[in-house]
Amino acid sequence: MPQVLVLIDPLVRDDPSSDVWDWLDGEVEAADGNVAVLLTAPWHERSTRDVLERYGAAVWIDSAARVRIGGLPKLRALPAGIEVFKPRGVNEGQVAFFIKEEGTLVVAEFFLGTATGLRLLPSPTTSDIDAFTESMNELRRLPIERVLVAHGPPVFDAGADAIAAALDAFAEDHRA
């Protein structure tokens, strides 16, 4: 199986310097030009089109998100070793990716990194909070060591514990 460089929610700084892409060019070359882009949410498109133009990559994005943004070449399957987690009760195209070998969960915005760990943040478009929280509890089964969040500090150790604490705090705050 060929090596693939996976970029999740790519964000290459907007810089007039011509060497801003050099580091990524080297990584793409090491992967024989095989680049896949994964998006955790449609609003995390960021530098995706620049990456596509530069490297001819394809994009995996949830079908609900693909409806919101068009013109992205479709990556037919996730790269080996990466699983998608799609919460129920909301259909805006926000997902998380679990990188099994690394024990890493990469999320858009349903977890916020804080100084004390993680906080669960359901989307304002969540139509069924019970289904959402039930599906989020499925994350407890995964051997998550790290949680990379879009906003706030990441969790580099004991990610499963941080997720459990966030889910428990949310449940406590939302009891009837």
N, C-alpha and C positions, 0 to 999 in steps of 0.2 A: 504494500500500500504506500503511495507517495506521501511524503511529508507535506503538511499543510500548515501555513501560518494563519492562526485564527485571531481576528481582531474583534473584540466585543465593544460596541458603542464607540467606535474610533473617534478620537478627538486629537487632531494634530493642530498645534497652535498656529494661529494666523500670524505669520511672520514673513516680512519681505525678504529675509535672508534665504538664499538659495540652498543652504545646507540644512534647513529645518527637516527635510525628508531623508537626509543621508542615513541616519540610524535605521530607519524603516526599510530603505532600499537594501541595506545589507542583510537584514533579516529575511526579506522577500527573496533575495538572491540565494540565501542559504536554504530556502524552502523550494528552490527551483521554480520560483514564480507562482507557486500555488498559494492563493490567498482566499480565505473565506471570511466574510463579515457576518457577525451575529448581532442582532439588535434586541435589546431588552424591552424597548418600547418605541412607538413611532416617533415620539418627540426626542428620542436620542439618536436621530439620524446624523447629527453633528457633521463630521468630516467624511461621511460614508461616500458621498458622490465624488469627492476628490480622490479617495482611495480607489473607487471603481474606475475612474478615468485613468489613474496612474498605473494600476496593476491589473485591470481586467477581472476583478474579483466578482463573485456572486454573493448574494445576501440571503440569509435565513432570517425571516421575520414572521411573527404569528400572522395567521390569515386575517384576523380582525385588524391588525396594524397595517397589513399590506393594502387593505382597502383605503386606508387614510393617506398613504403615500405611494405614489406610483412610479413607474419607470425604473425599478430596481431589478436587475437580473436575478432570477430565482436560484438559490442554492437548493438542490433537490433533497438533500439529507444533511443532518448535522454531522460534523466530523466525529470520528470514532472517539469514544470516551467522554462525550458530552451529552448530557440529558437535559431536556427542557422541562421546566415546572411551570404550569399554567394554573393560577388560582381560579377557583370557581366563584360564581356570584358577581363577577365583573367581566365585561367583554370589551375592553378597550385595547387589547393587544399587548398588555404588559406581562412579561414572563421573567423567569430567572433561569440561569444556566448552571447546572451542576457539573463541574469538571471532576470526574471520579478519581482519577489518578492523583490529583492535587488536593482532594477533599475540600474543594472551594466552590462556594455558591456565589454567583455574580447576579446582583439584583438591580432593577431600575429604582423604584421608589416605594415599594411596599415595606421596606425596612429603611429606617433612617439611622445612621450612626450617631451616637451621642458620646459624651465624655464618660458615661457609665456603662455603655454597651449599645444595644439596639433598641429601637422603638418600632412597633408595628404601626404602619400607616395605611389603612384602607383608602383606596381612591374615593374621591367624592362621587364618582360614577358607579360605585358598588351598589348593585340592585338587591343583593341578598347577603347581608352581613354574616348570617349563620353559615351559609355555604362557603363564604370566603374564609371565615375563621376555621371551619372544619378542614378545608383543604390546606390551609397554612399549617395546621397541626400535623399534616403528613410529612412535613419537613423534619419532624422529630426522628423519623426512621433513618434518615440519611447520615452517614458518617462525615459530618461537616466540621472541618477544622478552621477554615477561614470564611469570612463573609465580606465580599467586596461590594460596597454600596456606592450609589451615585452621589450621595450627599452625606457629609459627615465622616468621621473617622471609621476606617475599616476595622474588622475584628480579625486579628492574625492568629489567635490561639483560642481553643475551646469554643469554636463557632456554634456547635450544637447546643452548648450550654447557654450561650448568648441568645440564640433563637428561642430556646425554651423559656428563658427569663422574660423575653419580650412578649411571647405568646401568653405566658401566665399573667404578666402585668396587664396586658390588654383584656384578658378574660376577667380579671379582678375589677378593672375599671368599668367594665360594661355589663356587670351582673345586674339583673333586674331587682 
